[in-house]
Amino acid sequence: MQMRLTPSAVSWPVRRDRTHPGTRRAARALVAALALLAPAAWATPGFVVYGRDHTAIIDTNGTAVVVPGLWVMNGAATAVRGVVLPKACSCPSFPAVPDGPAPTVTAEVPAWQESTEGEEECGWALRVPEALVGGTLQLAGEEYNGCEVNLYGFGGTDVPLDGSPVRGPKAPPARSWCTVEQGAPQRVWPPAPSAHCLPRGKEWWPASDDPDDPDDDPDDSERQECQSCGDDVSDSEVQFVRKGFWITIADDVSGAAEWRRVVELRVATPALCPSPEDPCGSPKLFKLGPEVAAVRKALAEGELPDLTKGPDFWVANDGRLALTLASDGAWALLSPGKPPEKRGKLDAKGFAERLGARYHADVDPLVRALGRSLCGKPSACPADPGPAEESETDDERTASELGNACFEALKANELTQAKVLCERALERDPSNRTLGAVRYNLGLIAEKLHRKDDAIRWYEQSLEVRDNATVRKRLEALRRR
């Protein structure tokens, strides 16, 4: 008799999974999360390097595309925002624009001033791109106010392209130094490689002073000069991510054109930097050359490293890729422990001044966005806005609203407008809280204009109606100058 087999008649050996169901669910969730984090097989990782007015996209295929203007893609690859002069904006020469969805593109005309041409002799404020960190473009430059007396200064402005204004980290620096000179800086980078003053505890002392020599006693003028390095007041504070460091450079220029610069150096780490796109990975596994090793050796031995030597470099936060960029524009992509795999050269003139770099696990969306928007019809290039028309309107804002507007203008370094708004707020019968804030803002404005006596008077009047620790601290720092 032929036996017919059915599924119920056959007993297959079964290996029982004794893993707890909750553990199995957690494991499946972890695998799914890792799959999302891993870059897609078709993604093209790469660095985006920013010159003063050009952007270079360098991918792992060794392709380098240079685009006029400064263009920043957000971390989600859904939007690109850029600043570019209308006359410079054009369709770049892309080898090929990859297929796929493209982020939206917003292009704006730079609103800052880079020369004094055509300005009145009474006063001007220059703003030049200095750094790009955390998706924020940082500007700085010299100021002059000769309306009443010859006063020189130095100020800064933030332009958020994909982020908020960048503030220095609270972690103590690995090294810091200070220089005090006559005159005013032309540019923020590079930092001074030598120090006039060094910190010792909570105070600053002349670098030439030997703390172990009881007979070494610098004169009072040297020590007094160095004590100003500890003031919590600066006209401009710019952050850089370069050469494996987070570098803070704070500049302050007095009305007599005495220039004080404080430099703080921290080893860059992914946790320290403000966004995942800031390349703050460790350079330890990369063959970056003897100049880089010399800088890190000097730091380890307690010396001041010379950041002007050797190439710039940036390392992706996941540690998979590094980019070097020499002073002549020569670039190289490196993997850990290997010699350069891809090489090329950028226009040295366009990238002689570097603002920084960003890293994306996939730069194709940025290439698609710029290729389609700048080369399409109509082009996304901004139109020249022409001269702005002035309009006069009645201002019906309250004292509090005017005080807030004054503070926003102050943050944008629009000092004349800020002063008008604050003075208008004083006429609207403000509460003591608002009055104290407005007087404090007027003190900040006076301080930026290097009118020390006026600033002290405003700070004192602010404390008369509202006790505030920030105001007291600023007043004490100003009196010590």
Secondary structure, DSSP 8 states (H G I E B T S, - for coil): ------GGG---------S-HHHHHHHHHHHHHHHHHS--TT---EEEEEESSEEEEEETTS-EEEEESEEEE-TTSSEEEEE--TTT------S----S---EEEEE---S----TT--TTEEE--EEEEEETTEEEEEEEEEE-SSS-EEEEEEEEEESSS------SS--SEEEEEEEES--S-S-S--SS-SEEEETTEEEETT--TT-TT----HHHHHHHHGGG-S--SEEEEEEETTEEEEEEEEE-TT-EEEEEEEEEE--TTTSSSTTS-B---TTS---HHHHHHHHHHHTT----TTSS-EEEE-TTSS-EEEE-TTSEEEEE-TTS--SEEEE--TTTTSSEEEEEEES--HHHHHHHHHHHHSSS--------S-----------HHHHHHHHHHHHHTT-HHHHHHHHHHHHTT---HHHHHHHHHHHHHHHHHTT-HHHHHHHHHHHHHH---HHHHHHHHHHHH-
